[in-house]
Amino acid sequence: MRHRPASRAPGDAPIRPIPRPRFASDYRCEIVECVAERDRAFAGMRFSGRRTAPFRGYAPTGREVAWAGAALFRFADDVIAEVWVLGDLAGLDALLAEQTEVSGDRG
């Protein structure tokens, strides 16, 4: 789980975006579903990419990985003020281990 609390006062520059993961040159974050009410939005997401660099202790295989996640956003002054991100890391680790067994290369 990653939490990014508001680190600015109203009127300051917006929060910088979370950097793209470097394990994949084609990393994607797809919003599968989104529900919004008042100053909050909840999104179901699918993260994916082709493993071209070490990732979570596993050597790159060039194979596609994908995992589910979700985020809860809070908005203030028309910008994201806070975000909680959850990911199915157990499922991701199981997939990475399976792919590594196939390729025989653990980083």
Secondary structure, DSSP 8 states (H G I E B T S, - for coil): -EEE---S-TTS---------SS-TT-EEEEEEEEEETTEEEEEEEEEEE--S-BTTB---S-EEEEEEEEEEEEETTEEEEEEEEE-HHHHHHHHHHHHHHHT---
